Amino acid sequence: MSERVPEGKKPTAVQGEGSPKRPRRLRKIVVNSIVLILSLAGALLVAEFFASRILSRPGSHTVEAHFRQPKLIYNSLGFRDFEYPEQKLPRQFRIIAAGDSFTQGGGVNFDDTYPKKLERYLNYMGNIEKITYQVMNMGVPGRSTNQEVDLIKEQSARFDPDLIILGYCLNDAENRGGMAEVNAMRDKLTVRHFEKGTGLSGFLYDRSSLYRLISHRVFNFQTYRGQIEYTQWLYREEYSGWQLTRDALLELGEFSRSGGVPVIVMIFPLFSFGLDESYPFSDIHRRLHETLEAARLNCIDLFDAYRGLDRNILEAVPFDDAHPSDTAHRIAAETLWRFLLTEKLVPSERDIENPYKGRRVPAPFVGHYFSKGRFFRKQDRP
């Protein structure tokens, strides 16, 4: 017969009937903690391994919010081009190409800039009129639109152009006369250079691939978002730079009509932000179109020419130098060339769709002949 426990008293543990619950619970917590720590350590080791593999891949760079300028050769007027005489000869057709570093060709060879490519296309692609075309590259890095318009007017009086091209980059709306405000916004919204930090941050950066990968990803995201905010800031209605840009484009339209010289404004998109529906500056392009329409200026928006292309083929140095590459310059030159011929802005009768129509094309080498758009061997002649 079991012993009855008096009311109000708790039964005591009987020796041999089991251990107290608290030690068991403590052991369980310790075991779970050890398992969690080991799991986290294993996950970190795996993540560290894959981070090191990612960082070791070629082309894994950090985005830098600055442009690199290679060593360039300039003519006596300070432009990256040949020495052209001021006096224009008969049967010469002159084009001034003005703009900033996108036109000048920072990051590409002299012959790869779109003005020089356009010059070759006009001179050697179906130039049956035997006109000598001169496309003068007057791009100057760091210029804003109002400065570029002043340059166009000054150099037009010197060289008497038959056509003017203004290459427009979205940062051309900066007010170069008010750089204090511009620099303050750059410092606020963008991170210029990546810094690994000091102390614990520098220690981890030097010893952990995972930490380096995360640090670069965070920096890239901040740079990406900051550049979007900064570019959109340039086109606020109250910003002086955008006001000067609109006035300069309207002034350029008046200059074009008064002098009888056609002007084409060619807009470059920013390659680093996805040339598709996600492109964040479509509204800026629309506002530029409206301004150019009001100025009655010809407009070429290169966004459509570059749509869907990867930044790796469009940037001079992908993820490091966002200037147009030689491929991007070639696309710009071809787009310009077709526009000039289609709109009959140059004295050439080339048939774009059928370049061999009505022309005798010599055989490219012995034993072959050309017919119906194809090369044939003589023994295969029908």
C-alpha positions, 0 to 999 in steps of 0.5 A: 500500500503506497504512502499517502502524501499530505495535502499541500506538499510536493512529492520528492523524487525517488532514487532510481526513478529518473533524473530531474527535468532541468539537467535534461533540458540543459543538456538538450539546449547545449546539444542543439546549440552545438549542432547550430554552431556547427551547421552555421560554421559549415554553411559559412565554409561552403559560402566562403568556398563559393565566394572565392570561386566567384571572385576568381572568375575573370571579369568580376569587377567593382563598379566605379563611378568615374571614367578613365581617360587614355592618353590621346593625341590632339590637333592644334585646336585641342580636338582629337582629330586631324588638322583640317584647313579652314578653307573648304574646297569645292565638292567637300562636305563638312560635318561638325560632330560636337559633344562630350567624352562620348563623342571624343571617344574616351576609352577607344582608338582614334579610328574607332570613334563614331565621327571617324567611322561615319567619315569612312562610311560616307567616303567609301560606301556608295559615294557615287557623287565623288564628294569628299566628306570631312567629319570633324570630331570636336568632342570635349570631355566634361562639357555641358550642352550650353558649352557645346552649343557655344563651341558649335557656333564658334567653330561653324564660323571658322569651318563653314560646315554643311551639317552639325551633329551633337552627341548628347549624354544624359549628364550633359545637363550638369551646370558647369558654372555651378559645380559646387551644387553638382559636387555636393549632390555627387557626394551625397548620392554616389560613392566614387571609389570602393574602400575596404575600410580599416580595423575589423572591416579591413581585417575581414576584407583581407582574409575572407572571400565571402566578406569581400564579395558581400562588400563589393555587392553592397557597394555596387548596389549603392553606386547603382541606386545613387547614379539613378537618383543623381541623373534624375536629379539633373532633370528636375524642372527647378534645376539650373542645369536642365534649364540651361540645357533646354535654352541651349537646344532651343538656341541651337534650333534657331542657329540651324534655321538662320544659317540653313545648316541641318542639325542632328542631336544624337542621344546616347543611353547609359549602358549600365542600367539595362537597355530594356523595359527596366531602363530607369531613364525613359522619362528623361529621354521623353523630355529630351524628345519634347524639347528637340521637337520644340527646337525643331531639331532632328533627333536620333535616340540610340536607345532603340539601336542598342536595345537588348544588347549586353553592357559587356559589348557596349562599354569600353571597359565593362564595369569599369569604364562606361564610355562607348566601346568600339562596337557601340561607336560602330552602331552609332556611326551606322545609325547616323549613316543610314539616317543621313541617307534616308533623310537625304541630308548628304548628297549621295544616291546610294541604295541602302537596300540594294547597294549593287543595283545598277552597278558593275561589281568586279570579281573579288579574286580570280576564278570567281564571279558575283551574281544575285548577291552571291559569289560563284566559282567559274566552273559552277556558272549556270 
